[in-house]
Amino acid sequence: MTNSRAPRKHSRPWARPSTIIAALILALTTPATSFACELRMGWEPWKPYQYRDDQGDLRGLDIDLIRAIANRMDCELTLVKQPWMRHLRELREGRVDLAAGADYTPERADFAYFSRPYRTETVRLFMRQGEPDEYELSALKDVIERDLKIGITQGYDYGKQFEALRQHPHAHNHIETTRSGLLNYRKLARKRIDAILADPLVLRTRIKGSAFEDAFEAHPLRVKQAPIHVMFSRASTSKALVQRFNNALEAITETGMYDRIFNRYNSVRQSKPAIFSE
């Protein structure tokens, strides 16, 4: 009696030589594009720290620095344009991994890790040209006694003096919030508010060549001077990654790259922080 079933085909445990050769050729000719990590960072127009130049290229002190550090870490950096408030929300939720240009606050520490400082930020009170001499202010909360209304940008931190002002029971009558610094410039120029809080470098850079170029003057009162960090999402990164970032920042500082980036923006007039102090 013969077996009617077809004979079983046994699979060979080795690949054909031609298949092995093809795989080797593919491996040798395919460019390496893998990175040790992938990072997403939000940005918004905030010249000279984050902006597009006349050719449409994304650059700025923060952008150049974070790119150099990511490259040192062997990380792929993706930059996503988004308003600051959305950036903070997506950082909290882990949809973006880091945010540059941030100062430390206890509220932010609930959802973010902080790098070591990499620059210093100053905030001044700006008024219309010729008006600062009319108002003697020893602290920001004095704007209440002088019946002044100041403009701020939503989501920004303006330091301890501003927090003291905000605690005053009548503070809501003296603070007006907008979505962008540009709106504040317009409102101040049109006398809808009496003063604004701004980073002097950002304000000078943004109004240069505009109708506001000679419209504003800084009050002698210094509202804030603070170290600036990079924030990392607790939902999508780790303390180990932040340490790698700090190590890369130290490395590019030792090679002189940090100074070259810092000095690339010649209009920057600020002190460098003690980057590696704890």
C-alpha positions in Angstrom: 0.0 0.0 0.0 1.4 3.2 -1.1 1.4 6.5 1.0 -0.9 9.0 -0.8 0.5 12.0 1.1 3.0 14.3 -0.5 6.5 13.9 0.8 7.3 16.5 3.6 9.6 19.4 2.6 12.3 20.0 5.1 13.3 23.6 5.5 17.0 24.2 5.5 18.5 25.8 8.7 20.8 28.1 6.7 20.2 30.9 4.3 21.3 30.9 0.7 24.7 32.4 0.0 23.1 35.0 -2.3 20.7 36.1 0.5 23.7 36.6 2.9 25.6 38.6 0.4 22.6 40.8 -0.4 22.1 41.5 3.3 25.8 42.4 3.8 25.7 44.8 0.8 22.5 46.5 2.2 24.1 46.9 5.6 27.3 48.4 4.2 25.6 50.8 1.8 22.7 52.1 4.0 23.7 55.3 5.8 23.6 55.1 9.6 20.7 57.3 10.8 20.0 56.0 14.3 20.6 58.1 17.4 21.1 57.2 21.0 17.9 59.1 21.8 15.2 61.3 20.3 14.1 64.6 21.9 11.3 66.9 21.0 11.5 70.6 22.0 9.0 73.3 21.6 9.9 76.8 20.5 8.2 80.2 19.8 9.4 83.4 18.2 11.5 85.0 20.9 14.4 86.8 19.2 17.4 86.6 19.8 16.9 83.3 21.7 14.5 81.5 19.3 13.5 82.8 15.9 13.6 82.3 12.1 16.1 84.4 10.2 15.5 86.1 6.9 16.2 82.9 5.0 13.6 81.0 7.1 16.2 79.1 9.1 15.5 78.4 12.8 18.2 79.8 15.0 18.9 81.8 18.2 21.1 81.5 21.2 18.9 78.9 22.8 18.4 76.9 19.6 22.1 76.8 18.7 23.1 75.8 22.2 20.5 73.0 22.5 21.4 71.7 19.1 25.1 71.5 20.0 24.3 69.7 23.3 21.9 67.3 21.6 24.6 66.5 19.0 27.1 65.9 21.8 24.6 63.5 23.4 24.1 61.7 20.1 20.4 62.7 20.3 18.1 63.6 17.4 16.4 66.9 18.2 13.0 67.8 16.7 11.8 71.4 17.1 8.1 72.1 17.2 6.7 75.6 17.0 4.0 76.2 19.7 2.9 79.0 22.1 4.5 79.0 25.5 1.3 77.9 27.4 0.8 75.0 25.1 4.5 74.1 25.4 4.2 73.9 29.2 1.0 71.8 28.9 2.6 69.3 26.5 5.7 69.2 28.6 3.6 68.2 31.6 1.9 65.5 29.6 5.1 64.2 28.0 4.2 65.1 24.4 7.4 67.3 24.3 10.5 66.4 26.2 12.2 69.8 26.9 11.8 73.5 27.0 14.6 76.1 26.8 14.7 79.5 28.4 13.0 78.5 31.7 13.6 79.6 35.3 12.9 77.4 38.3 9.6 77.6 40.1 8.2 75.1 42.6 5.0 74.8 40.4 7.1 73.8 37.4 9.2 71.4 39.5 6.0 69.3 39.9 6.2 68.2 36.3 9.7 69.0 35.2 13.4 68.3 35.9 15.8 71.3 35.5 19.2 71.3 34.0 22.0 73.4 35.4 21.8 77.1 34.4 23.1 78.1 31.1 22.5 81.9 31.0 21.0 84.7 33.1 17.7 86.5 32.5 16.9 90.0 33.5 13.4 91.6 33.7 12.9 95.3 33.7 9.9 97.7 33.9 9.5 99.6 30.6 7.4 102.8 30.2 6.9 105.2 27.3 9.9 107.3 26.5 10.4 110.1 29.1 8.0 108.7 31.7 10.2 106.7 34.1 11.6 109.8 35.8 8.0 110.7 36.8 7.6 107.6 38.9 9.8 106.8 41.9 9.4 103.1 42.6 11.4 101.1 45.2 9.6 97.8 44.5 7.2 96.6 41.9 4.3 96.6 44.3 4.6 100.4 44.4 2.7 100.5 41.1 -0.5 100.1 43.2 0.1 103.3 45.2 1.0 105.1 41.9 -2.2 103.7 40.3 -0.3 102.2 37.3 -1.4 99.3 35.2 1.3 96.9 33.9 1.2 94.4 31.0 2.5 90.9 31.3 2.6 87.8 29.0 0.6 84.8 30.0 2.6 81.9 31.4 5.9 83.8 32.0 7.5 84.0 35.4 8.6 87.5 36.5 10.2 86.7 39.8 9.6 87.4 43.5 8.7 91.1 43.2 5.9 90.3 40.8 4.6 87.5 43.0 4.6 90.0 45.9 2.5 92.4 43.8 0.1 89.6 42.7 -0.6 88.8 46.4 -2.0 92.3 47.0 -5.8 92.3 47.3 -6.1 95.0 44.6 -3.5 93.5 42.2 -6.1 92.5 39.6 -6.8 96.2 38.9 -3.1 96.8 38.1 -2.1 93.7 36.0 -3.2 93.1 32.5 -2.3 89.8 30.8 -1.9 89.1 27.0 -0.8 86.2 24.9 2.3 87.8 23.5 4.9 90.5 24.1 4.0 92.2 20.9 0.5 92.9 22.1 1.9 94.5 25.2 4.1 96.8 23.1 1.1 97.9 21.1 -1.0 98.5 24.2 1.8 100.5 25.9 2.4 102.7 22.8 -1.4 103.4 22.6 -1.6 104.3 26.3 -3.9 101.4 27.2 -1.4 100.4 29.9 1.3 102.3 31.7 4.2 99.9 31.7 5.3 96.4 30.7 7.6 93.8 32.1 10.1 92.5 29.6 13.6 91.1 29.1 15.6 94.1 27.8 17.4 92.1 25.2 14.2 90.6 23.8 12.5 94.0 23.7 15.3 95.8 22.0 15.7 93.1 19.4 12.0 92.8 18.6 11.3 96.5 18.3 14.5 97.3 16.3 13.4 98.8 13.0 9.8 99.0 14.0 7.5 101.9 14.8 8.2 101.2 18.5 12.0 101.5 18.2 12.3 104.7 20.2 9.0 104.5 22.0 10.0 102.8 25.3 12.5 103.5 28.1 13.5 101.2 31.0 12.7 102.3 34.6 15.7 102.2 37.0 13.8 99.5 39.0 15.3 96.0 38.4 12.4 93.5 38.7 14.3 90.3 38.3 17.6 88.7 37.6 17.7 84.9 37.6 19.6 81.8 36.2 17.9 80.2 33.2 17.6 76.4 32.8 16.3 73.8 30.3 13.2 72.0 31.6 12.7 68.3 31.0 9.3 66.5 31.2 9.1 64.1 34.1 6.5 62.2 32.0 8.9 61.4 29.1 12.5 61.8 30.4 14.6 60.8 33.4 17.1 62.3 35.8 19.8 60.2 34.0 19.0 62.0 30.8 19.3 65.4 32.5 22.7 64.4 33.8 23.8 63.5 30.3 22.6 66.9 29.2 24.6 68.6 32.0 27.7 66.6 31.1 27.4 67.6 27.4 26.9 71.3 28.4 30.1 71.0 30.5 31.9 69.4 27.6 31.0 72.0 25.0 32.0 74.7 27.5 35.4 73.2 27.9 36.0 73.1 24.2 35.0 76.7 23.8 31.9 76.0 21.8 29.6 77.6 24.5 31.5 80.9 24.2 31.3 80.8 20.4 27.6 80.3 20.5 27.1 82.9 23.2 29.2 85.5 21.4 27.5 84.8 18.0 24.7 87.0 19.1 26.7 90.2 19.6 23.8 92.2 21.0 23.7 89.9 24.0 24.6 92.0 27.1 24.2 89.7 30.0 26.3 88.0 32.6 27.1 84.3 32.2 25.8 82.2 35.1 27.9 79.9 37.2 26.9 77.0 35.0 28.3 74.2 37.0 27.4 75.4 40.5 25.0 73.1 42.3 
